[in-house]
Amino acid sequence: MNKLRTIEEAVALIKDGDTLMVGGFLAVGTPTKLIDAIVDKGIKDLTLICNDSGFMDRGVGKMVVAKQFKKIIASHIGTNKETGRQMVAGETEVVLVPQGTLIEQIRAAGYGLGGVLTATGLGTEVEKGKDKVVVDGKEFLLEKPLKADVAIIFGNHVDKYGNIEYYGATRNFNHMMAAAADITIVEALNIVEVGELDPNRVHTPGVFVNYIVPGGED
């Protein structure tokens, strides 16, 4: 199967109303070309699952400014004042999730788990509306899996099967998100032939990747 696609072909897979996972941590390891194309296309009413909402002029924050989300699920929004403005104005629903809990919910979806148990958030606003489970006399919150229709992620080196190697902090949420969506699209800084990557440096196996788009210099 040829997984290589143009940016336009990949973005065409994202529809109004979809749940979208976006890799990155404060715009580090973020699929910037895919984001720019989504902004240009004007896809709307999306639900975002992301570590944060980026900056107003970088990363997924550009989509926030373009008002493409009806709901944002993230661990923090403080670096993008437009997200806070939309939340206070009631224009966008914002669900804040502790960062460790967020990545575990994504992992649960990728691993086919029914959820994760955590004590984080007990006795706070976080526990409202959630089931509690007692294990060995200790109470936990049941946090359910977070799955997306489409995940857009970034990779430093990607072979044509979709095996991904990340550098440093670019790995962040990308690796877990690759397994937690119906369709995973990776924006590759460099695309190489199958066999060129050292197997010991492959962080995300290509089996989790549906499509690859070029993210290097035009």
VOTI-152554 format. One record per residue (C-alpha): residue number from 1; z, x, y; residue in one letter. Coordinates in Angstrom, 2 decimals, padded with zeros to 5 digits, m for minus. Example, Ala and Ser with C-alpha at 12.3 -4.5 7.8 and 13.67 -1.06 7.14 Angstrom:
<nodes>
NODE    nr        zz        xx        yy   rest
NODE     1    007.80    012.30   m004.50      a
NODE     2    007.14    013.67   m001.06      s
</nodes>
This chain:
<nodes>
NODE    nr        zz        xx        yy   rest
NODE     1    000.00    000.00    000.00      m
NODE     2   m000.92    001.32    003.43      n
NODE     3    002.15    000.88    005.62      k
NODE     4    000.63    002.31    008.80      l
NODE     5    000.14   m000.24    011.57      r
NODE     6   m000.64   m000.20    015.26      t
NODE     7    002.11   m001.19    017.68      i
NODE     8    000.24   m004.44    018.38      e
NODE     9   m000.04   m005.32    014.67      e
NODE    10    003.66   m004.65    014.12      a
NODE    11    004.82   m006.69    017.10      v
NODE    12    002.68   m009.61    015.92      a
NODE    13    005.12   m009.94    013.01      l
NODE    14    007.94   m010.90    015.40      i
NODE    15    008.02   m014.58    016.32      k
NODE    16    009.84   m016.64    018.94      d
NODE    17    013.29   m017.57    017.63      g
NODE    18    013.58   m014.68    015.16      d
NODE    19    016.74   m012.70    014.53      t
NODE    20    015.96   m009.11    015.48      l
NODE    21    017.89   m005.97    014.60      m
NODE    22    017.26   m003.00    016.88      v
NODE    23    018.41    000.48    015.97      g
NODE    24    019.91    002.90    018.44      g
NODE    25    023.12    003.83    020.20      f
NODE    26    022.91    003.65    024.00      l
NODE    27    019.13    004.15    023.74      a
NODE    28    019.49    007.20    021.45      v
NODE    29    017.38    006.68    018.33      g
NODE    30    015.82    003.53    019.75      t
NODE    31    012.23    002.40    019.01      p
NODE    32    011.14    002.47    022.66      t
NODE    33    007.43    001.83    022.20      k
NODE    34    008.08   m001.23    020.04      l
NODE    35    010.55   m002.53    022.63      i
NODE    36    008.04   m002.05    025.45      d
NODE    37    005.40   m003.93    023.44      a
NODE    38    007.81   m006.82    022.74      i
NODE    39    008.59   m007.04    026.45      v
NODE    40    004.87   m007.06    027.29      d
NODE    41    004.20   m009.81    024.75      k
NODE    42    007.02   m011.98    026.10      g
NODE    43    008.54   m013.00    022.76      i
NODE    44    011.51   m015.26    023.50      k
NODE    45    014.55   m017.09    022.14      d
NODE    46    015.46   m014.11    019.96      l
NODE    47    018.86   m013.36    018.47      t
NODE    48    019.70   m009.68    018.86      l
NODE    49    021.83   m007.66    016.47      i
NODE    50    022.42   m004.22    017.95      c
NODE    51    025.23   m001.75    018.55      n
NODE    52    024.97   m002.35    022.30      d
NODE    53    022.63   m003.87    024.88      s
NODE    54    021.36   m000.55    026.22      g
NODE    55    020.73    000.09    029.89      f
NODE    56    018.80   m002.08    032.31      m
NODE    57    015.91    000.38    032.35      d
NODE    58    016.17    001.87    028.86      r
NODE    59    016.29    000.77    025.29      g
NODE    60    016.88   m002.82    024.28      v
NODE    61    018.24   m003.45    027.76      g
NODE    62    014.68   m003.96    028.97      k
NODE    63    014.51   m007.04    026.75      m
NODE    64    017.81   m008.28    028.17      v
NODE    65    016.41   m007.98    031.70      v
NODE    66    013.29   m009.87    030.57      a
NODE    67    015.59   m012.65    029.25      k
NODE    68    014.16   m012.57    025.73      q
NODE    69    017.47   m013.23    023.95      f
NODE    70    019.27   m016.52    023.47      k
NODE    71    022.08   m014.74    021.61      k
NODE    72    023.33   m011.15    021.49      i
NODE    73    025.61   m009.79    018.76      i
NODE    74    026.85   m006.32    019.72      a
NODE    75    029.91   m004.11    019.86      s
NODE    76    029.78   m003.60    023.63      h
NODE    77    027.66   m004.52    026.65      i
NODE    78    029.31   m002.53    029.43      g
NODE    79    026.34   m000.22    030.11      t
NODE    80    024.07   m003.13    031.01      n
NODE    81    025.41   m005.28    033.85      k
NODE    82    022.60   m007.81    033.34      e
NODE    83    024.00   m008.69    029.90      t
NODE    84    027.37   m009.43    031.47      g
NODE    85    025.77   m011.47    034.22      r
NODE    86    023.85   m013.60    031.72      q
NODE    87    026.99   m014.08    029.62      m
NODE    88    029.12   m015.22    032.58      v
NODE    89    026.32   m017.48    033.84      a
NODE    90    025.96   m019.12    030.43      g
NODE    91    022.33   m018.03    030.15      e
NODE    92    022.83   m015.99    026.98      t
NODE    93    025.42   m016.33    024.23      e
NODE    94    027.16   m012.99    023.67      v
NODE    95    029.24   m012.32    020.56      v
NODE    96    031.28   m009.11    020.76      l
NODE    97    032.11   m007.55    017.39      v
NODE    98    034.26   m004.47    016.75      p
NODE    99    031.85   m001.61    016.06      q
NODE   100    033.15   m000.80    012.59      g
NODE   101    033.04   m004.45    011.62      t
NODE   102    029.49   m004.80    012.95      l
NODE   103    028.08   m001.97    010.86      i
NODE   104    029.94   m003.24    007.79      e
NODE   105    028.44   m006.72    008.24      q
NODE   106    024.99   m005.15    008.40      i
NODE   107    025.75   m003.02    005.36      r
NODE   108    026.93   m006.11    003.48      a
NODE   109    023.57   m007.78    004.06      a
NODE   110    021.68   m004.70    002.92      g
NODE   111    023.79   m004.28   m000.19      y
NODE   112    023.74   m007.95   m001.16      g
NODE   113    027.47   m008.48   m000.64      l
NODE   114    029.07   m011.79    000.22      g
NODE   115    030.96   m010.25    003.13      g
NODE   116    033.61   m007.67    003.96      v
NODE   117    037.36   m007.92    004.40      l
NODE   118    038.99   m006.32    007.43      t
NODE   119    042.29   m006.52    009.25      a
NODE   120    040.57   m005.69    012.54      t
NODE   121    040.82   m008.66    014.89      g
NODE   122    043.72   m010.45    013.23      l
NODE   123    045.79   m012.26    015.80      g
NODE   124    043.09   m012.00    018.48      t
NODE   125    040.12   m014.03    019.71      e
NODE   126    038.06   m012.33    016.99      v
NODE   127    039.68   m014.36    014.21      e
NODE   128    038.80   m017.78    015.62      k
NODE   129    036.78   m019.88    013.19      g
NODE   130    036.86   m017.28    010.42      k
NODE   131    038.21   m017.50    006.91      d
NODE   132    041.22   m015.42    005.92      k
NODE   133    041.82   m013.86    002.53      v
NODE   134    045.10   m012.51    001.17      v
NODE   135    044.87   m009.41   m001.04      v
NODE   136    048.08   m007.98   m002.55      d
NODE   137    050.10   m009.84    000.04      g
NODE   138    048.09   m008.55    002.99      k
NODE   139    045.91   m010.80    005.15      e
NODE   140    042.30   m009.97    006.02      f
NODE   141    039.46   m011.62    007.90      l
NODE   142    036.32   m012.39    005.94      l
NODE   143    033.37   m011.13    007.96      e
NODE   144    030.07   m012.47    006.65      k
NODE   145    026.87   m010.43    006.29      p
NODE   146    024.47   m010.05    009.22      l
NODE   147    020.81   m010.20    008.23      k
NODE   148    017.67   m010.19    010.36      a
NODE   149    014.16   m011.53    010.08      d
NODE   150    012.86   m008.23    011.45      v
NODE   151    014.46   m004.83    012.03      a
NODE   152    012.83   m002.33    014.37      i
NODE   153    014.19    001.17    013.91      i
NODE   154    013.37    004.78    014.82      f
NODE   155    012.81    007.87    012.70      g
NODE   156    012.21    011.48    013.65      n
NODE   157    010.05    012.36    010.64      h
NODE   158    008.55    009.62    008.48      v
NODE   159    006.13    010.08    005.61      d
NODE   160    003.39    007.58    004.89      k
NODE   161    005.48    005.82    002.25      y
NODE   162    008.25    005.23    004.79      g
NODE   163    010.81    007.84    003.78      n
NODE   164    012.76    008.69    006.94      i
NODE   165    014.52    011.80    008.20      e
NODE   166    016.74    011.48    011.27      y
NODE   167    018.04    014.18    013.59      y
NODE   168    021.70    014.07    014.60      g
NODE   169    022.81    010.96    016.45      a
NODE   170    019.43    009.22    016.08      t
NODE   171    020.55    008.16    012.62      r
NODE   172    023.26    005.80    013.98      n
NODE   173    022.57    002.15    013.02      f
NODE   174    018.95    002.75    011.97      n
NODE   175    019.76    003.67    008.38      h
NODE   176    021.80    000.55    007.60      m
NODE   177    019.49   m001.81    009.47      m
NODE   178    016.52   m000.70    007.37      a
NODE   179    018.01   m002.49    004.35      a
NODE   180    019.26   m005.62    006.12      a
NODE   181    016.06   m007.36    007.25      a
NODE   182    013.21   m009.25    005.64      d
NODE   183    010.75   m006.96    007.43      i
NODE   184    011.58   m003.40    008.56      t
NODE   185    009.32   m001.58    011.00      i
NODE   186    009.96    002.09    011.78      v
NODE   187    008.68    003.78    014.91      e
NODE   188    008.03    007.37    013.82      a
NODE   189    008.20    010.29    016.20      l
NODE   190    006.21    012.27    013.63      n
NODE   191    004.23    010.88    010.69      i
NODE   192    003.66    013.25    007.77      v
NODE   193    002.04    013.08    004.34      e
NODE   194    004.02    012.02    001.27      v
NODE   195    005.63    015.12   m000.20      g
NODE   196    006.04    016.98    003.08      e
NODE   197    009.64    015.88    003.61      l
NODE   198    012.40    017.76    001.82      d
NODE   199    013.88    015.10   m000.52      p
NODE   200    017.36    016.40    000.33      n
NODE   201    016.76    015.49    003.99      r
NODE   202    015.52    011.94    003.41      v
NODE   203    018.17    009.59    004.81      h
NODE   204    016.37    006.25    004.37      t
NODE   205    014.18    005.74    001.27      p
NODE   206    010.74    004.30    001.92      g
NODE   207    011.43    001.34   m000.34      v
NODE   208    013.32   m000.22    002.57      f
NODE   209    010.45    000.23    005.03      v
NODE   210    007.57   m002.25    005.25      n
NODE   211    005.57   m000.85    008.15      y
NODE   212    005.25    002.39    010.14      i
NODE   213    004.00    002.74    013.71      v
NODE   214    003.35    005.95    015.67      p
NODE   215    005.99    006.76    018.25      g
NODE   216    004.92    010.25    019.30      g
NODE   217    002.75    011.27    022.21      e
NODE   218   m000.43    009.23    022.68      d
</nodes>
